[in-house]
Each structure stands twice: as structure tokens, then as C-alpha cells.
Amino acid sequence: MTDRFTPRPGEVQLDAPLSMQAEITFIGHIESDWSLEDCPKNIAQAREAGKPAHLHIAPLFRAGLEGISQGDALVLLYWMDRAPRDLIRQMPRHRDSATGTFNLRSPARPNPIGMGVVRVLALDMAAGRITIDAIDAIDGTPLVDIKPHMPRADHLPA
């Protein structure tokens, strides 16, 4: 592991091991140009880099792609499998003080689930391959789920 996840001053690690209570089936994986060392911190930075990515859906789940089209916005949930799971208070480089993990989108968290809203650039249903505009996930990241982005439902009430 790189020093990207080395605890910084002000950070607090959990003092007990995590108890696993659920199972997840990965539906595929993400192919990106990113490694642990150069992965963007968020999807806005990933878009600025201008590097599309690809979702590879396992054969068992490809029928679930029906109805998805080029141009659609999707919500991706992915498992940041190389992130530490024991930081409960973190000191982000972009802040002046430490804060709770649940107040951040850091990959270091008890359940390292990433989320991104992406645009479909191309879709090959037979191959189970979706080309997306950008992603802030390293190459090989397991894909947990895909959901349609629904602007009318995915907004805060006034």
C-alpha cells in the first residue's frame, strides 16, 4: 500500500476489528487509466482529465443492461477494494481540521463504497461493455451496482 492512506496527524483509526455482516455480489469491474498513485480524488477531477472509462459487466448480469442507452446518466456504486477500512476520523489535505469519515467522500471508510454519476458514451450489450465519460476509480475496481440517474427523484426538496 502506498503512503496515500498513511494516517495523518488528527486522524483516528478504529480500535476494534470490523465485524462483517453482509455479502455483496460484484456485477463486473471498472476499467480505467488510473492506478492507486494517480487516481483523481473525485469525479470532477476525473472529468477534467478527459479520460473515458469502461464498465465490464459479467455475463450473468448483462440482461440487466436492457433499457440503458447512449447518453443516459447512470449512478454507479463500486467497491474501493484497496482502501483502508479502519479510519473513522480523517484529516483531508484540503481542510484545516480533521472531521468524521461520514462527513467525507474519502475511500477510507468502514464500507468502501464509491459512488459516481456518469454519462454513457457507448454501449455493447452483447459484450457487457459500457463506455462512460469518466470515473474516479482505479483500474480493476469491482462494480457493485448500476442505477439510472433520475433528476426528478435525485434532488433535495426545497
PyMOL commands that set and color helices and strands:
alter all, ss='L'
color gray80, all
select helices_A, chain A and resi 3-5+43-49+59-65+101-103
alter helices_A, ss='H'
color red, helices_A
select strands_A, chain A and resi 12-13+28-31+53-57+73-79+87-90+99-100+113-124+129-132+142-148
alter strands_A, ss='S'
color yellow, strands_A
deselect
rebuild
show_as cartoon
